[in-house]
Structure formats: C-alpha cells, structure tokens
C-alpha cells in the first residue's frame, strides 16, 4: 500500500492531533504518501483533501481539537453519499484510510470497508463508550479537566456551606462522572447505567451535615434522566441545603491533552499505519490493559459495553 488518508470525524477529543501526527510521520517514515481529509466525511465527499508532509504536523502534539477540523455529514448517512466518498478516495488513489472518532465515525468507516476500502479505526472520544477498548483517546484529559473544575467548585462550596451539582458530559456513558467522582471525592455520583435512589442520596447528605460536613458535591452524567436543575431543586427541598448547578459543557472537550492521551494517541496512530502497510483487513485499534490491540472493525463495533459497578461501589464507600 502506497497511499493512505487520515480524517477526524464527530466530536473533537484531546489527543486527536497527536494521533494525526503519529499517522502522518509513520507513513512518511515508511515512504508512503498520506493525505489529510478536512472536516471528516463531509470534506471527503467534497474532495477537501491535501497531501501532508512532516511540517504539516509540527508543533501540534500538545494542541487540543483537530487541525483537520471535523464536521457531521447528513449526506454520508445515505448510500449515495457513501458511494461519492468511495469515488473520491479512488480518484486520489487512497487505498487505506485512518479514521479518528467515536462510535458513529467508526461505523462510517465500516461502511467504507464494505466497499473495499481498508479502514483503521482509532477511538477518539471523551465519552469512553467503545466497548472493545478499555480507554479512548481524550477520556483521560476530560476527566482531569473535570477534576480541576471540581477543585475550584469545592473551594466556593465550602465558603458558602452549600451543595453543588456538577454536570459532566458522556452522552449515555457514565465513565467521566464515575472516574472524576471517585478521584475528586464526590459525595454522590449519578450515572445513566444505574438507577439512583434520590431519597438515599438526600439521607446521605443530611448525615454528612450532622457530622459537621460543610459542603457536598454531586457529580451527574448528562445521560441521567433527571435534569441537573430538577436534581438540585429536589435536594434543596428535601434537605434544606442550598444547592447550585454547574454545567461544565464543552470545556471538557478542549485543552491540551494529558501525557497519557498523547502517548496513547501516538501508539495508536503508529499501529494504524503499520497495519495498512501490511495491507491488513479493516481493523479497530484499542487498548487492553497496557497493550495496544487491534481487532476486526465490524466485530469491535458489535461488542456490548460492560459497566464497572465495582468502581461506583468503591466511590460510595469512600464518600461516607
């Protein structure tokens, strides 16, 4: 394989640039031509493509976001759109494609694979919701961003003797809330995977107040059914404890990637190109334990995600 492409799709995640850098420089080191496809599948359909060189990825490993930019494409969801994308790849002589993104982005890559394009999927999403990989690129940075914010929130919550509901991202996956809640010493963590007993939550907060606790933090994942405002109102009415809401929003998707995400992205970007060089069938790159793994792309996307209840139980024990 002599010519490959790389694109980023869906929501941006810290570490995408590190993965782009690894893919581009590995390809050039192996004497391959590599094209950067701008704005994801939308840019692919429109032919928004440029050849990359070593300088194209200089000084980007520490940057958040994606230099290739990203966009969602309604047209790519259609058979006609996918066929257009394949035609553009053939036009540029692109034999293999490195796709950086989450579940939807990798599923788009699987559609191209069905049409004969070799696709290597790299899991880039702060949600950490891809079952085949222990962790995704961007997740560690997002958790650390939440932790930093929780530290600031705790300072003001203590000053005002109040409870704060901190809403974090993750769609229908509660991993950001789970890991940030445990690491940040939250009094309670709400995730979409587990139904929450709000009365138990309030009793726990009241018991803390009786012991002299001056503040409490509740971390709520955005996929939980009860809204943050409704939760805060319920807590305040039930406990008499002043309760505020802080929605962290897109701050979790930006910022310089952590060392862990940079290393993970570099390893995965390198593995993707090495597999294309070997003319491998389409694969999903992932992490299992400390090992970078790859497996059949369609099989990886069909795996069912497992919830780690032990971490939530540990957080509950340590937050008494």
C-alpha positions in Angstrom: 0.0 0.0 0.0 1.5 3.3 -1.1 -1.1 6.0 -0.5 -3.4 6.5 2.6 -5.6 9.1 4.1 -6.5 10.3 7.6 -9.6 12.1 8.8 -11.2 13.2 12.1 -15.0 12.9 12.5 -17.7 13.6 15.0 -16.9 15.4 18.3 -13.3 16.5 18.8 -11.3 15.0 21.6 -7.9 16.0 23.2 -5.2 13.8 21.6 -6.6 13.8 18.1 -3.7 15.9 16.9 -1.2 13.6 18.5 -2.8 10.7 16.6 -2.8 12.6 13.3 0.9 13.5 13.9 1.8 9.8 14.6 -0.1 8.6 11.5 1.5 11.2 9.2 5.1 10.8 10.4 4.9 7.0 10.5 3.6 7.0 6.9 6.3 9.3 5.7 9.0 7.3 7.5 7.7 4.2 5.7 7.9 6.1 2.3 4.1 6.3 1.9 2.1 9.2 0.7 -0.6 10.4 3.1 -3.4 12.8 2.5 -5.2 14.8 5.2 -9.0 14.9 4.7 -10.5 18.1 6.2 -13.9 18.2 8.0 -14.5 14.5 8.3 -16.8 12.6 5.9 -18.3 15.9 4.7 -14.9 17.0 3.5 -14.2 13.6 2.0 -17.4 13.8 -0.1 -16.5 17.3 -1.2 -12.8 16.4 -2.0 -11.4 18.8 0.7 -8.1 16.9 0.7 -4.5 17.9 0.9 -1.2 16.0 0.9 0.6 16.0 4.3 4.3 16.3 5.0 6.5 16.3 8.1 6.0 20.0 8.6 2.2 19.7 8.3 2.1 18.1 11.8 4.8 20.2 13.5 4.0 21.7 16.9 0.6 20.0 17.3 1.1 17.2 19.7 0.2 19.5 22.6 -2.8 21.1 21.0 -6.4 20.2 21.7 -9.0 19.9 18.9 -8.0 18.7 15.5 -6.0 20.5 12.8 -8.0 18.7 10.2 -11.2 20.0 11.7 -14.4 18.0 12.0 -18.0 18.1 10.9 -21.1 15.9 10.8 -22.4 14.9 7.4 -26.0 14.1 6.8 -25.1 13.2 3.2 -22.7 10.5 4.3 -25.6 8.7 6.1 -27.0 7.9 2.6 -25.9 5.2 0.2 -25.3 7.9 -2.4 -23.1 9.9 -0.1 -21.0 6.8 0.9 -20.6 6.0 -2.8 -19.4 9.5 -3.5 -16.9 9.2 -0.7 -15.5 6.0 -2.2 -15.2 7.7 -5.7 -13.2 10.5 -4.2 -10.8 8.0 -2.4 -10.3 6.2 -5.7 -9.7 9.5 -7.5 -6.9 10.4 -5.2 -5.5 6.8 -5.2 -6.1 6.4 -1.5 -6.0 2.7 -0.8 -6.4 2.9 3.0 -8.0 5.3 5.5 -7.3 6.1 9.1 -10.5 7.3 10.8 -10.3 9.1 14.2 -13.5 9.4 16.1 -16.2 7.8 18.2 -18.8 5.1 17.6 -20.6 6.9 14.7 -17.3 7.8 13.0 -16.0 4.2 13.2 -19.3 2.9 11.9 -19.0 5.2 8.9 -15.5 3.7 8.3 -17.1 0.2 8.5 -19.4 1.3 5.6 -16.4 2.3 3.5 -14.8 -1.1 4.4 -17.8 -2.9 3.0 -17.0 -1.2 -0.3 -13.4 -2.3 -0.4 -11.6 0.5 1.3 -9.1 -0.7 4.0 -10.1 1.3 7.2 -8.2 1.6 10.5 -10.4 3.0 13.3 -8.8 4.9 16.2 -11.1 5.5 19.2 -11.1 9.3 19.8 -13.9 10.3 22.1 -14.0 11.8 25.6 -17.1 9.6 26.4 -15.1 6.3 26.6 -18.1 4.4 25.3 -16.4 2.0 22.8 -16.7 -1.5 24.4 -13.7 -3.1 22.7 -11.2 -0.7 24.2 -10.5 -0.1 27.9 -10.0 3.6 27.3 -10.4 6.0 24.4 -8.2 8.9 23.4 -9.4 12.1 25.1 -11.1 10.4 28.1 -8.1 10.9 30.5 -7.8 14.6 29.6 -11.6 15.2 30.0 -11.5 13.5 33.5 -8.6 15.7 34.6 -10.4 18.8 33.3 -13.5 17.9 35.4 -11.2 17.3 38.4 -9.6 20.7 38.1 -13.1 22.3 37.9 -14.3 20.3 40.9 -11.4 21.6 43.0 -12.4 25.2 42.3 -16.1 24.4 42.9 -15.2 22.7 46.2 -13.5 25.9 47.4 -16.5 28.1 46.8 -19.0 25.4 48.1 -17.0 25.3 51.4 -17.1 29.0 51.7 -20.8 29.2 51.3 -21.9 26.0 53.1 -23.6 24.7 50.0 -24.1 21.6 47.9 -23.2 21.7 44.2 -24.4 19.5 41.3 -21.7 19.2 38.7 -23.0 18.1 35.3 -20.4 16.4 33.1 -20.5 15.1 29.5 -20.5 11.4 28.3 -23.8 11.0 26.5 -25.2 7.7 27.6 -22.0 6.6 29.2 -21.2 7.5 32.8 -17.5 6.9 32.8 -16.4 10.6 33.1 -18.7 11.1 36.1 -17.6 7.8 37.6 -13.8 8.4 37.4 -14.0 12.1 38.1 -16.4 11.5 41.0 -14.1 8.9 42.6 -10.9 10.8 42.0 -12.5 14.1 43.2 -14.1 12.7 46.4 -17.7 13.5 45.3 -20.4 12.6 47.9 -22.6 11.1 45.2 -22.3 10.1 41.6 -25.2 9.7 39.2 -24.8 7.7 36.0 -27.2 6.5 33.3 -26.2 2.9 33.8 -27.5 2.7 37.4 -30.9 4.0 38.7 -30.4 6.4 41.5 -32.3 6.4 44.8 -32.8 10.1 45.4 -34.1 9.6 48.9 -30.9 7.7 49.8 -28.8 10.5 48.3 -30.5 13.1 50.5 -30.2 10.9 53.6 -26.5 10.6 52.9 -26.1 14.4 52.5 -28.1 15.1 55.8 -25.9 12.6 57.7 -22.9 14.4 56.4 -24.2 17.7 57.6 -24.9 16.3 61.1 -21.3 15.2 61.3 -20.2 18.7 60.5 -19.6 18.5 56.8 -19.7 22.0 55.4 -20.2 21.2 51.7 -21.1 18.4 49.3 -20.5 17.7 45.6 -22.8 15.6 43.4 -21.5 14.6 40.0 -24.2 13.9 37.5 -23.6 12.5 34.0 -25.6 14.2 31.3 -27.4 10.9 30.3 -29.1 10.6 33.7 -32.9 11.0 33.3 -33.5 13.7 36.0 -32.0 17.0 34.9 -29.4 18.8 37.0 -31.9 21.6 37.8 -34.6 19.1 38.9 -32.0 17.3 41.0 -30.8 20.5 42.7 -34.4 21.5 43.5 -35.2 18.1 44.9 -32.0 18.1 47.1 -32.7 21.6 48.4 -36.3 20.9 49.2 -35.5 17.6 50.8 -32.5 18.7 52.9 -32.8 22.5 53.3 -29.2 22.5 52.0 -28.6 25.4 49.4 -27.9 23.6 46.1 -26.4 25.1 43.0 -25.8 23.7 39.5 -22.6 23.9 37.4 -22.7 22.6 33.9 -19.1 22.1 32.6 -20.1 21.6 29.0 -17.6 21.9 26.2 -14.7 22.8 28.4 -14.3 19.0 28.8 -13.6 18.6 25.0 -10.9 21.2 24.7 -7.5 21.9 26.2 -4.0 20.4 25.9 -4.1 16.6 26.1 -2.7 14.8 29.1 0.6 12.8 28.8 -1.4 9.6 28.9 -3.6 10.7 26.0 -0.6 11.9 23.9 1.2 8.5 24.4 -1.9 6.5 23.7 -2.6 8.5 20.5 0.9 8.2 19.3 0.9 4.4 19.8 -2.5 4.0 18.1 -1.6 6.3 15.1 1.5 4.3 14.5 -0.3 1.0 14.8 -2.9 2.1 12.3 -0.3 2.9 9.6 1.7 -0.2 10.3 -1.4 -2.3 9.7 -2.2 -0.5 6.4 1.4 -1.0 5.3 0.9 -4.8 5.8 -2.4 -4.5 3.7 -4.4 -5.8 6.7 -8.1 -6.1 6.6 -10.1 -3.2 8.3 -9.3 -3.1 12.0 -10.3 -1.2 15.1 -7.3 -0.1 17.2 -7.8 -0.3 21.0 -6.2 -0.6 24.4 -6.5 -3.7 26.7 -4.6 -3.4 29.9 -1.3 -1.9 28.9 -1.3 -3.4 25.4 -2.3 -1.7 22.1 -4.6 -4.2 20.3 -6.4 -4.5 17.0 -9.4 -6.5 16.0 -11.9 -6.8 13.2 -13.7 -3.4 12.8 -17.2 -4.8 12.5 -16.7 -7.2 15.4 -15.4 -4.4 17.6 -18.4 -2.2 16.9 -20.7 -5.1 17.7 -19.4 -5.6 21.2 -21.6 -4.8 24.2 -20.1 -2.4 26.7 -19.8 -3.6 30.3 -20.4 -1.4 33.3 -17.8 -1.4 36.1 -20.0 -1.4 39.2 -17.1 -2.1 41.5 -15.7 1.5 40.9 -19.1 3.0 41.8 -19.4 0.9 44.9 -15.9 2.0 45.9 -16.7 5.6 45.4 -19.8 5.2 47.6 -17.8 3.5 50.4 -15.1 6.2 50.3 -17.5 9.1 50.3 -19.1 8.4 53.7 
